[in-house]
Amino acid sequence: MSIETAHDSIVLWENKAVELQDHIDDLCIILESHDDPEIEKMVHRAMQEKARYNKKIQKAQNELDSAIGSILSGIN
């Protein structure tokens, strides 16, 4: 994977994580004002999605680090 592709992937997943965090925050506000099991399920699913996005961000970051390492080792 090229550095540019890895960087683009990280930026994409970071943006998605920010959007997801905004949705989670909104749902938590709703949850605080209502005692509804369906809302609790929605918040739980959103938190699981956030965790999934965070894993993808970490994977993309690892790929970027690997690509940078390969380039640097080729220079030396």
ChimeraX attribute file (.defattr): number of C-alpha atoms within 10 A of each C-alpha:
attribute: neighborCount
match mode: 1-to-1
recipient: residues
	/A:1	11
	/A:2	13
	/A:3	15
	/A:4	11
	/A:5	13
	/A:6	22
	/A:7	16
	/A:8	14
	/A:9	19
	/A:10	21
	/A:11	15
	/A:12	13
	/A:13	18
	/A:14	17
	/A:15	14
	/A:16	16
	/A:17	20
	/A:18	13
	/A:19	12
	/A:20	17
	/A:21	16
	/A:22	12
	/A:23	15
	/A:24	20
	/A:25	13
	/A:26	12
	/A:27	17
	/A:28	16
	/A:29	11
	/A:30	15
	/A:31	17
	/A:32	11
	/A:33	8
	/A:34	11
	/A:35	10
	/A:36	11
	/A:37	10
	/A:38	10
	/A:39	16
	/A:40	17
	/A:41	11
	/A:42	15
	/A:43	20
	/A:44	14
	/A:45	13
	/A:46	18
	/A:47	16
	/A:48	12
	/A:49	16
	/A:50	19
	/A:51	13
	/A:52	13
	/A:53	19
	/A:54	16
	/A:55	13
	/A:56	17
	/A:57	22
	/A:58	15
	/A:59	15
	/A:60	22
	/A:61	17
	/A:62	14
	/A:63	20
	/A:64	22
	/A:65	15
	/A:66	16
	/A:67	17
	/A:68	15
	/A:69	12
	/A:70	11
	/A:71	13
	/A:72	10
	/A:73	9
	/A:74	8
	/A:75	7
	/A:76	5
